[in-house]
Amino acid sequence: MFHSLRRWLAAGSAVAVALVGLTAAPLTAQAAPTATADATKAANYIVKNLPKDSVGSAITAALGLATSGDCTYAPALRTLVSQLEKGAKGYLYPSKKLNPARAANLAITVKALGLNPRKFAGYDLVSLVTKSLPKDGRIGSADSAFSQSLALIALDRADATTPVTVLTKLLSLQDSSGAFGYDMGGFTSDPDTTALAILGLDAVGNLAPQLDLAVDWALSAQLEDGSWPNDYSPVDSAGLLGSALNKVGKTSSSADAKAWLGTKQLADGGFASTRDGSTSNLMATADALWLINGKTLSDVSLNLSKCPKNPPSLPKATASCTGVWVVVDRGNGQETVRCATKYATGLEALESAGFSVEAKDGFVNRVQGFPYTIDTSWSKYWGYWHAAPKDDGTWNAWESYQVGAADAHPVKGSVEGWYYGGYSETASFIQPPRGYADAPTPTIDNTTPKVGQTLTVTPGTWTPTPDKVAIQWYRSGKAISKATKSTYKVSKSDLNKVITVKVTASGAGLQTVSKTSLASAKVTK
């Protein structure tokens, strides 16, 4: 059985997690088998679960997003680059000792993003790959085909001279079967390591016998369903080895692996780390994108300098609404929920909720300045959806509008949804916070108050139970200063005025809703 140790050996077990980004960004979801894996949903999962404290995971996420070649993800990638710059020293020098495999990994990532690997965060990453190279050409403290392959790919992408010893060391680690792997008291063939070796050999070129042997092993080891026999991380193997085989022209095998990935994508767009898992994993999702988008470490490229600056921020989300809710989701982790007070049409609702809109020929092309570059192939566009609330305060599923925003007539209390992405028959982006199945009108215990009496409010039972219930007393419609408790002592200032009280319920994931009592009779002496 293949094991996660295939990655550990890339840099030694003490530093493996940081090298390859094994830190997961989990999110429980139910599997939603589809005929074709959705690249946009997978990339969006990564953006919504960006790592914050691991350079290795940041590299994994950045490379996964870069396979899209889409500037939609530039804001997230710029965030990740900042993390890489800040954490470069600790990543390259764990325990104050240079790890050349990490230097190669980081160099590949920096090059893929259109940055200079010879001048990144104060380091010449390319030179670090072969700095103090031992006579046998070993990259790292232990023999690892994974590390050797990373070095070959990094040096090739940087147009640097490749020491022949680095290559010969990799070749010495190939099994007679053609596979590459790791030694745990005996050689174990590994799909992921073999995938990297195929790319490394292909980068060097003129190594047909060894490359053909590795490819033949990969083809023979592939299972009937298109995956490889790796129960720990089969998605990673399918993504890495499938894309490597595609790179060297084995398109049929690659297509089978890609079809298998289509049956493993979860409802949130991610992929699990185990064969039948139901929890999405950052690394598995990023590795799946290699095959879904047809890219490899050798050719992935998204030049950030060519991408427009980050689009204007979306308006802050609101939690209360007495009109029509409006959701805008850019499909890249940037989303917000707003309220429209004017909603004769869907277009009016969008603008009333505080969004700038650019429309042409009857189509909404930009919302809040996004996207900067309009996709004239229409592989991505602003989809227009709507949903109605349920009696329990939750929301019905999104339904696609069959008319344009200028012709739509939103219903009070409903939600309008705008999502930027590819065509889909169903939608799974965010909806407004949950409302209340029961939101009672508060009552005052004495409706004929007199000066000096103490009034008490009964908020009633809210369902679901809010985290917070705020109280405010009013004198003829004007808030009474500091009168925010469940009781209120009537003062001389209230004489000949009516008293009301407002209860406001709120909570995490819940709407902020206010209910006001009936007015009392005028206060008397």
Sequence and secondary structure as in RCSB ss.txt:
>XXXX:A:sequence
MFHSLRRWLAAGSAVAVALVGLTAAPLTAQAAPTATADATKAANYIVKNLPKDSVGSAITAALGLATSGDCTYAP
ALRTLVSQLEKGAKGYLYPSKKLNPARAANLAITVKALGLNPRKFAGYDLVSLVTKSLPKDGRIGSADSAFSQSL
ALIALDRADATTPVTVLTKLLSLQDSSGAFGYDMGGFTSDPDTTALAILGLDAVGNLAPQLDLAVDWALSAQLED
GSWPNDYSPVDSAGLLGSALNKVGKTSSSADAKAWLGTKQLADGGFASTRDGSTSNLMATADALWLINGKTLSDV
SLNLSKCPKNPPSLPKATASCTGVWVVVDRGNGQETVRCATKYATGLEALESAGFSVEAKDGFVNRVQGFPYTID
TSWSKYWGYWHAAPKDDGTWNAWESYQVGAADAHPVKGSVEGWYYGGYSETASFIQPPRGYADAPTPTIDNTTPK
VGQTLTVTPGTWTPTPDKVAIQWYRSGKAISKATKSTYKVSKSDLNKVITVKVTASGAGLQTVSKTSLASAKVTK
>XXXX:A:secstr
   THHHHTTT GGGHHHHHT     EE  B   SS  HHHHHHHHHHT  SS HHHHHHHHHHHHTT  GGGHH
HHHHHHHHHHHHHHHHHSGGGS  HHHHHHHHHHHHHTT  TTSBTTB HHHHHTTT  TT   SSS  HHHHHH
HHHHHHHTT    HHHHHHHHHT  TTS  EEESSSEEE HHHHHHHHHHHHHH   HHHHHHHHHHHHHH  TT
S  S SSSHHHHHHHHHHHHHHTT HHHHHHHHHHHHTT BTTS EESSTT  EEEHHHHHHHHHHHTT  TTT 
   GGGS           S  SSEEEEEE SSS EEEEEES  SSHHHHHHHTT  EEEETTEEEEETTB SS  
TT SSEEEEEEE B TTS B   EE SS TTT    TT EEEEEEES  SS       B  SB    EES SS B
TT EEEEE    BS  SEEEEEEEETTEE TT  SSEEE  GGGBT  EEEEEEEEETTEEEEEEE      BB 
